[in-house]
């Protein structure tokens, strides 16, 4: 639901489809980079210390 709300917020604020493409592209790119760089330690390190180090969402 967040990408849809983000799209409407950008369109409402700017009215520009180019701005929408830039924001959605940046949002997607950050998600992909976090998955790639977060997956390496998750695969190679033991699970216990990783779970202790990660903050709980709140």
C-alpha positions in Angstrom: 0.0 0.0 0.0 2.9 2.4 0.6 4.0 2.7 -3.0 0.4 3.6 -4.0 0.2 6.2 -1.3 3.6 7.5 -2.4 2.5 7.8 -6.0 -0.6 9.7 -5.1 1.4 12.0 -2.7 3.9 12.9 -5.4 1.3 13.4 -8.1 -0.7 15.6 -5.7 2.3 17.6 -4.7 3.9 18.1 -8.1 1.5 17.0 -10.8 4.5 15.8 -12.8 4.8 12.2 -14.1 8.5 12.7 -14.4 8.8 13.4 -10.7 6.6 10.4 -10.0 9.0 8.2 -12.0 12.0 9.6 -10.2 10.6 9.0 -6.7 9.2 5.5 -7.5 12.5 4.5 -9.2 14.5 5.8 -6.2 12.2 3.9 -3.8 12.6 0.7 -5.8 16.4 1.1 -6.1 16.9 1.5 -2.3 14.8 -1.6 -1.7 16.8 -3.7 -4.1 20.1 -2.5 -2.7 19.0 -3.2 0.9 18.0 -6.7 -0.1 21.2 -7.4 -1.9 23.5 -6.1 0.8 21.4 -7.4 3.6 21.2 -10.9 2.1 24.9 -11.5 2.2 25.3 -11.3 6.0 22.0 -13.1 6.5 23.3 -16.0 4.4 26.9 -16.2 5.8 26.6 -15.3 9.4 24.9 -17.2 12.2 21.3 -16.2 12.9 21.6 -15.4 16.6 24.0 -12.4 16.5 22.2 -10.9 13.6 18.8 -11.0 15.4 20.4 -9.4 18.5 22.0 -6.6 16.4 18.9 -5.7 14.4 16.5 -3.1 15.9 12.9 -4.2 16.3 10.5 -2.2 14.2 8.2 -0.1 16.3 
